[in-house]
Structure formats: structure tokens, C-alpha cells
Amino acid sequence: MARHELWVELADTPGNLAALAGDLAACGANIVHLDVHAGPGDTVIDRLVVQVPDARGHELAAVADRCGATLRHLDGADPPTASTAGSAAVRPAPRHALSPGAPGVDVPRRRPPMTLERLVALADGGLVRLRHLSAGDRDGLMAHHGRCSEATRRHSRFLAPGALPSPTVVGDVPTDDDCRRVALAALVGGDIAGVARYQVDQAGTVAHVAVIVEDRHQRRGIGTLLVNELAVLASNADVRRLRAVAPTGGDGLLRTLRRAGLGFTARRDGDAVVLDCGLPHGLSASA
């Protein structure tokens, strides 16, 4: 059994996801993880992680081609193709799914999903709710910062001038500026325990990152979770590099990046260390 990831955009109407699940079941695929994101207009973007017998990978590829899904293999090998799917009818991939730079194709920069919400189990057995910040989170965000120590606030640089993006209203049509700024929160119970954000530079290839976790929730993996999710969203929005700034002598952010599996280079800039993390195209989150 091999694991595969599918990203697919569907009309937000009853029965569409059920129909896709039926097609996946027909090729022997077992859905082990599902995220649902708000898409543009009246659509949703579904991310599914499935397991399928190795011998039936070509059937999964045919399903992905028919629905215009992006298919990635999660176990280190190339994804299966539909070329051996016999007489299965395969539609050409839609315009938005073609690779940027293909001859004759003008593909706009992909937008990261604007809404996200799911429960995640931490290594210590606790649960956090991971989601995008919304317009109603301002008071909760400020209360979170009030519970953080002065050292945590200073080292995170999260509230540096211009660092915090304005929360977007879930359901609003995202603007180009919204798509350059992403902010996530991890909640324990009803309280925000950690937040992270990135803002993409004018060239559209580097995302400047900041993350802060409340002192009593540090070393639980929350910062790693937030950074990993930001990296996935940035990579799938065609951002090629994350950049973070850490104070000289503070190694918390370095440890977080390492635990998130991100390689980085470091350079001194006055009293700070600038960390640059290269991102592979289409980075996948673990289920």
C-alpha cells in the first residue's frame, strides 16, 4: 500500500465529495486524511491523503486526471500515471493544473487556501485546533500576547511594525494582498496558544515568517506544527523560500525549523540572525 496526496477543486454542492470518494473506493483507495479549504467563488479545495494498493496506482491516477486533481506520491517515489489504465477515459488536465511555464500556457500564481480548520493530536496526547485567523480573532490574539512573557514577545518579533496581517473575513473574496499574507492560529480549548504568519515580498518568491507560542505551551510541538503548515501553504502557492529573523543567541526558532524538517542557511545581520529556508515545489504536509 502506498500513500498519495490529492488536491482537487470542486463545486461546493452536495454530493460532489461523495462522488469523488466513490471513485476512489472503486480503485481500492482508502481515505486516511481529509482537509477542506474554501476555494474561489462557489468552490472548495479538498486535500485528501489516500492509501492504494501498489498494483492499482494507475487507476488512482486516472481518477485524478478525470477530476483535474493534483496528485503527489508521499512515500518517496514518483506518482503513478494513468498510461497503463487500459481503456479508462481520461480528460485533459484543466488549464489551472498545467505546469507554469508550459508552452502557450499563461498560468496565474496559485492562491493559498484562505480557510483551514482541523484538529491535530500533539505528541503529548493533547489536541490543538489549527486554523486561519479570522476577523473575529483580534481580541483573542491580543489576550494571547498578553499571556506571553516579555522575552517570548521580544524574541518572536511577531508584533514588529507591519508584521501582523489584518485578519480576513472567512467567506470574503480574497484580494491579491490577502493572498500575499497568511496567518494561522493554534487553539487549545477556546484560547489561542500559538500564532504564525508569513508575508510574501514584492517579487513573490520569498515569504517572511514569524511565529510565537505562549510560554506554558512551548515545547509541545505547536510551533513546529504552525511552521510546517505555513511551509506547505507557501510552497503550494509557488513561494520558493521562507525567511525568518532570530535574535543572536536565541536558538528556539532554529530548533523549530529543524523539527519542521526545513533546511536553512544562517547569516548575521546586526544583532540578529537571518534564516533562509528553501522550499521544494508542492511540499506536502504529513497526515
C-alpha positions as CSV (number, residue, x, y, z in Angstrom):
1,M,0.0,0.0,0.0
2,A,1.3,3.4,-1.0
3,R,0.2,6.8,0.2
4,H,-0.8,9.6,-2.2
5,E,-2.0,13.1,-1.8
6,L,-4.7,14.7,-4.0
7,W,-5.6,18.4,-4.2
8,V,-8.8,18.9,-6.1
9,E,-11.1,21.9,-6.6
10,L,-14.8,21.0,-6.6
11,A,-18.1,23.0,-6.9
12,D,-19.5,23.5,-3.4
13,T,-22.6,21.5,-3.9
14,P,-23.9,18.4,-2.1
15,G,-22.8,15.1,-3.4
16,N,-19.6,16.1,-5.2
17,L,-17.2,14.9,-2.4
18,A,-19.3,11.7,-2.0
19,A,-18.9,11.1,-5.8
20,L,-15.2,11.5,-5.6
21,A,-15.0,9.2,-2.6
22,G,-16.9,6.6,-4.5
23,D,-14.5,6.9,-7.4
24,L,-11.6,6.4,-5.0
25,A,-13.2,3.4,-3.4
26,A,-13.7,1.8,-6.8
27,C,-9.9,1.8,-7.3
28,G,-9.2,0.4,-3.9
29,A,-8.2,3.6,-2.3
30,N,-8.7,4.2,1.5
31,I,-9.0,7.8,2.6
32,V,-6.9,8.3,5.7
33,H,-6.9,12.1,5.9
34,L,-9.2,14.9,4.6
35,D,-8.9,18.7,4.8
36,V,-11.5,21.1,3.2
37,H,-10.5,24.6,2.3
38,A,-12.5,27.5,0.9
39,G,-11.8,28.0,-2.8
40,P,-12.5,30.9,-5.1
41,G,-16.2,31.6,-5.8
42,D,-18.6,28.8,-5.0
43,T,-15.9,26.1,-4.8
44,V,-14.0,24.2,-2.2
45,I,-10.4,22.8,-2.3
46,D,-10.1,19.3,-0.8
47,R,-6.8,17.8,0.2
48,L,-7.1,14.0,0.6
49,V,-4.4,11.5,1.7
50,V,-5.2,8.0,0.5
51,Q,-3.7,4.6,0.6
52,V,-4.0,2.4,-2.5
53,P,-2.5,-1.0,-3.5
54,D,0.6,-0.6,-5.5
55,A,-0.8,-2.5,-8.4
56,R,-3.8,-0.1,-8.7
57,G,-1.9,3.2,-8.6
58,H,-2.6,3.7,-12.3
59,E,-6.4,3.6,-11.5
60,L,-5.9,6.3,-8.9
61,A,-4.0,8.4,-11.5
62,A,-6.9,8.0,-13.9
63,V,-9.4,9.2,-11.2
64,A,-7.1,12.2,-10.5
65,D,-6.9,13.1,-14.2
66,R,-10.7,12.9,-14.7
67,C,-11.4,15.3,-11.9
68,G,-8.5,17.6,-12.6
69,A,-6.7,16.8,-9.3
70,T,-3.1,17.4,-8.5
71,L,-1.6,14.0,-7.4
72,R,1.6,13.5,-5.4
73,H,3.2,10.4,-4.0
74,L,4.1,10.7,-0.3
75,D,6.4,7.7,0.0
76,G,9.4,9.0,-1.9
77,A,8.7,7.7,-5.4
78,D,7.2,9.3,-8.5
79,P,3.4,9.4,-8.6
80,P,1.7,6.7,-10.7
81,T,0.5,7.6,-14.2
82,A,-2.7,6.7,-16.0
83,S,-0.8,5.4,-19.0
84,T,-1.5,1.8,-18.0
85,A,-5.1,2.3,-17.1
86,G,-6.3,0.4,-20.2
87,S,-9.3,2.0,-21.8
88,A,-10.2,4.3,-19.0
89,A,-11.3,7.7,-20.3
90,V,-9.0,10.4,-19.1
91,R,-9.9,14.1,-19.6
92,P,-7.0,16.5,-20.2
93,A,-5.9,18.4,-17.1
94,P,-7.7,21.7,-16.8
95,R,-5.8,24.9,-17.5
96,H,-5.1,25.8,-13.9
97,A,-3.5,22.3,-13.3
98,L,-0.9,22.7,-16.1
99,S,2.7,23.4,-15.1
100,P,3.7,27.1,-15.0
101,G,5.9,27.9,-18.0
102,A,4.5,25.3,-20.3
103,P,4.4,26.5,-23.9
104,G,1.4,28.6,-24.7
105,V,0.1,28.4,-21.1
106,D,-0.5,31.6,-19.1
107,V,-1.0,30.3,-15.5
108,P,-1.6,32.8,-12.7
109,R,0.2,32.4,-9.4
110,R,-1.7,29.9,-7.3
111,R,-3.5,31.2,-4.2
112,P,-3.1,29.5,-0.9
113,P,-6.3,28.3,0.7
114,M,-7.9,31.1,2.7
115,T,-9.6,29.0,5.3
116,L,-8.3,26.0,7.1
117,E,-9.5,24.2,10.2
118,R,-8.7,20.8,11.7
119,L,-7.9,19.1,15.0
120,V,-4.3,17.8,15.4
121,A,-3.0,15.5,18.1
122,L,0.3,16.5,19.7
123,A,3.0,14.1,20.8
124,D,1.9,14.6,24.4
125,G,-1.6,13.4,23.7
126,G,-3.1,16.9,23.7
127,L,-5.3,18.3,20.9
128,V,-5.0,21.7,19.2
129,R,-7.3,23.2,16.6
130,L,-5.3,24.6,13.7
131,R,-7.0,27.2,11.6
132,H,-6.6,30.5,9.8
133,L,-7.0,33.7,11.8
134,S,-10.3,35.5,11.1
135,A,-11.6,39.0,11.7
136,G,-13.1,37.9,15.0
137,D,-9.8,36.8,16.5
138,R,-8.4,40.3,17.2
139,D,-9.3,40.3,20.9
140,G,-8.2,36.6,21.4
141,L,-4.9,37.4,19.7
142,M,-4.2,40.3,21.9
143,A,-5.1,38.3,25.0
144,H,-2.7,35.6,23.8
145,H,0.1,38.1,23.5
146,G,-0.7,39.4,27.0
147,R,-0.2,35.9,28.4
148,C,3.3,35.6,26.7
149,S,6.3,36.7,28.7
150,E,8.2,39.8,27.6
151,A,11.1,37.6,26.5
152,T,8.8,35.5,24.3
153,R,7.3,38.6,22.7
154,R,10.7,40.1,22.1
155,H,12.3,37.0,20.6
156,S,9.4,36.3,18.3
157,R,9.3,39.7,16.8
158,F,5.7,38.9,15.9
159,L,4.4,42.3,16.7
160,A,7.2,44.2,14.8
161,P,5.7,47.1,12.8
162,G,3.8,45.8,9.9
163,A,4.4,42.2,10.8
164,L,0.8,41.2,11.7
165,P,-1.5,40.9,8.7
166,S,-5.1,42.0,9.2
167,P,-7.3,39.0,9.7
168,T,-9.5,38.3,6.7
169,V,-13.2,37.5,7.0
170,V,-14.0,33.9,6.2
171,G,-16.1,33.8,3.0
172,D,-14.9,37.1,1.6
173,V,-13.4,37.1,-1.9
174,P,-9.6,37.2,-1.2
175,T,-7.7,40.1,-2.7
176,D,-4.2,39.8,-4.2
177,D,-2.8,41.4,-1.0
178,D,-4.7,38.8,1.2
179,C,-3.0,36.0,-0.8
180,R,0.4,37.5,0.0
181,R,-0.3,37.4,3.7
182,V,-1.3,34.2,5.6
183,A,-1.8,34.0,9.4
184,L,-2.6,30.8,11.3
185,A,-3.6,30.1,14.9
186,A,-3.3,27.0,17.1
187,L,-6.0,26.9,19.8
188,V,-6.1,24.9,23.0
189,G,-9.7,24.8,24.2
190,G,-11.1,28.2,23.2
191,D,-7.8,30.1,23.7
192,I,-5.1,30.9,21.1
193,A,-1.9,29.1,22.2
194,G,0.3,30.0,19.2
195,V,0.2,32.0,16.0
196,A,2.3,32.2,12.9
197,R,2.2,34.3,9.8
198,Y,4.1,34.9,6.5
199,Q,4.1,37.8,4.2
200,V,5.4,37.4,0.6
201,D,7.8,40.0,-0.8
202,Q,7.1,42.0,-3.9
203,A,8.9,39.5,-6.1
204,G,6.6,36.8,-4.9
205,T,9.3,34.3,-4.2
206,V,10.2,34.9,-0.5
207,A,7.8,34.7,2.4
208,H,8.9,36.5,5.7
209,V,7.9,34.3,8.6
210,A,7.2,35.0,12.3
211,V,5.9,32.6,15.0
212,I,5.1,32.9,18.7
213,V,3.8,30.3,21.2
214,E,2.6,31.1,24.6
215,D,5.2,30.2,27.3
216,R,3.1,27.5,29.0
217,H,2.5,25.7,25.7
218,Q,6.1,25.8,24.4
219,R,8.0,22.5,23.7
220,R,4.7,20.7,22.9
221,G,5.3,20.8,19.1
222,I,2.9,23.7,18.4
223,G,5.5,26.0,16.9
224,T,6.7,23.1,14.7
225,L,3.1,22.4,13.6
226,L,2.5,26.1,12.6
227,V,5.8,26.4,10.7
228,N,5.2,23.2,8.9
229,E,1.7,24.3,7.8
230,L,3.0,27.7,6.7
231,A,5.7,26.0,4.6
232,V,3.1,23.7,2.9
233,L,0.8,26.6,2.1
234,A,3.7,28.8,0.8
235,S,5.1,26.0,-1.3
236,N,1.8,25.3,-2.9
237,A,1.4,29.0,-3.6
238,D,4.6,28.9,-5.6
239,V,6.7,30.6,-2.9
240,R,10.3,29.3,-3.1
241,R,11.8,30.5,0.1
242,L,10.9,31.2,3.8
243,R,12.9,33.8,5.7
244,A,12.8,34.3,9.4
245,V,14.8,36.5,11.8
246,A,16.0,35.3,15.2
247,P,17.8,37.2,17.9
248,T,21.5,36.4,18.3
249,G,21.9,33.7,21.0
250,G,18.2,32.6,20.7
251,D,18.1,29.1,19.3
252,G,14.3,28.4,19.8
253,L,13.5,29.3,16.2
254,L,16.4,27.3,14.8
255,R,15.1,24.2,16.7
256,T,11.6,24.8,15.4
257,L,12.8,25.0,11.8
258,R,14.8,21.8,12.2
259,R,11.9,19.9,13.8
260,A,9.7,21.1,10.9
261,G,12.2,19.4,8.6
262,L,13.3,22.6,6.9
263,G,16.9,23.0,5.9
264,F,18.2,26.5,6.2
265,T,21.2,28.8,5.9
266,A,22.0,31.4,8.5
267,R,23.7,34.8,8.3
268,R,24.4,37.6,10.8
269,D,22.6,40.9,10.3
270,G,23.5,43.3,13.2
271,D,22.1,41.8,16.4
272,A,20.0,39.2,14.6
273,V,20.4,36.0,12.6
274,V,18.6,35.8,9.3
275,L,17.5,32.2,8.4
276,D,16.6,31.3,4.8
277,C,14.8,28.0,4.1
278,G,14.5,26.8,0.5
279,L,11.1,25.2,-0.3
280,P,10.6,22.4,-2.8
281,H,7.7,22.8,-5.2
282,G,4.4,21.4,-3.9
283,L,5.5,20.5,-0.4
284,S,3.2,18.0,1.3
285,A,2.1,18.0,4.9
286,S,2.2,14.7,6.8
287,A,-1.2,13.2,7.5
